[in-house]
Structures are given as structure tokens and as C-alpha cells.
Amino acid sequence: MLFGVTVYLLPNLGRSFLPEFNEGSLLISVITPPGTSLEESNKTGALAEQLILEMPEVDVVSRRTGRAELDEHAQGVNSSEIDVPFVIGNRDEAAFLEALRENLAIIPGVNITIGQPIAHRIDHMLSGTRANIAIKIFGTDLNKLFTIGNQIKRHTENIPGLVDLNVEQQIEVPQLRILPNRIMLAKYGIRLGDFMEFIDIAFAGEKVGQVFEGQRNFDLVLRYNEENRNTAKALKNALLDTPNGEKIPLHYVADISVTGNPFSVNRENVHRKVVVSANVAERDLRSVVTDIKNAVKNNIVLPEDYRVTYGGQFESEEKATRLLLLTSIGAIFLIFLLLYMEFDDLGLAAVVLLNLPLALIGGVLIVYFTSGIISIASTIGFISLFGIAARNGILLVSRCQVLQQEGYGLRETIIEGSLDRLNPILMTALTTGLALIPLALAAGQAGNEIQSPMAVVILGGLISSTFLNLVVIPAVLSLRKGSEG
């Protein structure tokens, strides 16, 4: 019955890749629209700092706005990162983060993501974004991609547990397009190559030498002055030399127009993309992603050749879970093989393996009544637990086998074997449990995020497998021997 309850509860538990970290510091990303000047971006960052410092948990902040192009993590001047050490006082961390998000929400026209330094880097490595979840829309037309991204945001923003929901910012910037008229170029005897070289030198400039001032040197660049290259009208009237010595305006031989083009184009595997990013708070990752997928499936109609993919921690959690599941099956098979080699009896090996579901009972129940979320750390705890549970079964079954070989009857074999192994089983369980209790109780302390879920699972499974082992295994041995007799 207990195992049946466990099997029922297991699919209802939440799933996450890693437990929530408690680093004692936040990394807040503030991104203004592309093309924002350093001065304006600095003002926005200063406003964000002011709002953050209003929180009683925060005493000091530090900010980086933009990163050099040759930096290993280059960023434009429209992007700021704010390091925020904090100390929790009268309210818990969840309430603090909620209040912080409400404070920062008043800044207009920015994308704000709140994370932690290590978690931020993990997210960036997994999905290329600063958030737990990355919804990637692929297609050809950037305007359509941006529209679809905003539709997804509108249909998912009310999902419980979803925070910091942002669509990758995209704006159009004006550009001057110079399109050579080949017929007119031929009329004036100008070769296309000469025309392109003229455009390059006149408006982009060409380095022709260096100027030295003491220990410093500067490139000497030749190009048209500001008055003849800073407006569309100036470009149209810029003079171009012809082979016969005449000078003609540029618009005689080229079409000059002002067009709008994307400030940047992001790609993945050569395909254009726009990303909708989000974090998860007060809920497990997998259930939030499931709700997002359902919302997108039911409300978004994608044009032909457009597709949506989902990336982030949940993707790694699925891969890791599959790998650990295969590893667990392999470990159980190996345990069974070793037990068969030890007892030379398939029945006794199967009896010992009964400890595995007995251990699963306690592990699942303790997770259900504590965090309610199974992470990769918890899964590893289950694998470790199976080995400990199998050991207790081996101690009991091997002793009963020895007593039976010595000529004891069935009842005496089971009673004497159980009493003989009672002290060793309880002693090893007690010492292991005492060692795990400090780790299990330190769940909220920094540095124990991985160890604590493992300890909780092993501790719960150890309690159930130890006590049920002393009841179930003797009963099964009695039924087995009785049926053989």
C-alpha cells in the first residue's frame, strides 16, 4: 500500500535541473533598446541602482555598463549588469525578490532579469540567455519573429511562477543605401570597381599615414569632411571624378535612399532567431515549461517555415534524467547480478532487491513533504540509496542462509537471523542518519544546495528501508520457504 502511494505521488512531484542556489548575491541585468547611447544607458543604470538601494536588505551595489568588443563576454553599451550583495532580514528571500521586481518594474523600456552570479553563468552556458527558460523563435522575417515573440509573451505572462518575462529587444535604425546605376556609370565611363573604391575612401576613409605627438601616435585618415558626408542630401551632391576630368554629383550615377534595417540580427545554426526569456520563482521548472508549451500550442499559429524551440535548464534536466535513469537501470541489473553470484539463487537475489522499492517509499515521501521538487541532486541521492538498501538486505538474507545450512528450522532461521542482524543494521543506519541530519537541515545555507537534497532523499529512504526491511524481508522469506516446503 505504501509503495502504491509512492507510485501515485512520484509523477506529481516537480522537476528541476539544479536546486535553487543561495549565493547571497544577485546579478541583475538591465538592457535598454539597442542603439541607446552610453550616457542614456548610464542614467538608466543609475536609476536602477537607486531603486535597488531602497531595499533594506541591500547596502551596496556595483555596476558594469557595456563590455569591450575584445572581452570574452562582449556586450553593447545598452547592457548593464549590477552586482547586489544582500542580507535577509525580517522577510524571506522570496518576498525580498518579489518586492525588488516591483521596484524595478517602474523603469520604462528596459528588459530586467534577476539572477545569481553562478546560476546566471550556468543559464548562459546552457541556452545562451541570462534566464532559466529560453523560448527561441526561428524564421526569416525579423518583424514576424518579433511579432510572434510578443504574442508568446502576451499568452504566457499570467502563468503562475513565471517571472522576468522579456522579448529580445529589436529596433530598426536608419541607414543610407547607395545603389550604383550601371547604365549611368557606363555613360560617364566610370568602372564599377573605381566607383566602389571612391565610396569607400570618401565616406568610410582610408588610412594614409600616422601623426606622432611625443610618445603617442594617431592614424591619419583621408575622407570627405563632415559637411559633405553627414546627411543624405550631402551624399547626393558629393562630387565624383570622371575619367575625362569632369566632376559630377553622386546622384547622377547612383540611387541614394534612406532605409530602416535591424540594429542586429541574431542567429543560431545559421537561422535567424528572436528569444523570449523568463525565470521561474516559487514553482518547479518542468511544470512551468509544460504550461508554456500548452499556451503556445493553443494560442500561437506559426507561419510556414517558422518554428519554436525551448531551451534552458529544463532541457538539460530532461537529458540528465534520461541518462541517470539508464544508469539506475544498469546499477540495479549489476546489483542483481552480484547478488545472484553471491547466493547462487535467483529467488534470494530477488528478495534482497525488495529493499529498493522499500527505500523508494521513504525517499519519495520525504521529498513530497519538504520541497516537493526532484532535482538532479535528488536523483543521485536515490541511486546512492539503492546501494545502502541492498546492503541491509544482504546482511539479513546471508545470515538466514547460513542458519538454514546449519540445520535450523524455518521459524528459528528467520527469528534468529533477524535478531542477529538487528544490531548491525540499526547501528549502520543510525550512524549514517546522524551524519546526514546536519546536511538535511542546512538546506537554506549557502554551499549546501547540492548536498542537502541528496541527504534528504537518503535519510528518508534509509528510515523506510531499515524498518520495513526487518518486517517485509523476513515475511517474504517465510512465504518463500513455506511454499517450497
Buried (B, 14 or more C-beta within 10 A) or exposed (E): EBBEEBEEBBEEBBBBBBBBBBBBEBBBBBBBBBBBEEEBBBEBBEBBBEBBEEBEBBEEBEBEBBBEEEEEEEBBBBBBBBBBBBEEEEEEBEEBBBBBBEBBEEBEEBBBBBBBBBBBBBBBEBBBBBBBBBBBBBBEEBEBBBBBBEBBBBBBEEBEBBBBBBBBBBEBEEEBEBEBBEEBBEEBEBEEEBBEEBBEBBBEBEEEEEEEEEEEEEEEEEBBEEEBBEEBEBBBEBEBEBEEEEEBEBBBBBEBEEEEEBBEEBEEEEEBBBBBBBBBBEBBBBBBBBBBBEBBEEEBEBEEEBEBEBBBBBBBBBEBBEEBEEEBEEBBEEBBEBBBEBBEEEEBBBBBBBBBBBBBBBBBBBBBEBBEBBBBBBBBBBBBBBEBBBBBBBBBBBBBBEBBEEEBEBEEBBBBBBEBBEEEBBEBBEEBBEEBEEBBEBBEEEEBBBBBBBBBBBBBBBBBBBBBBBEBBBEBBBEBBEEEE
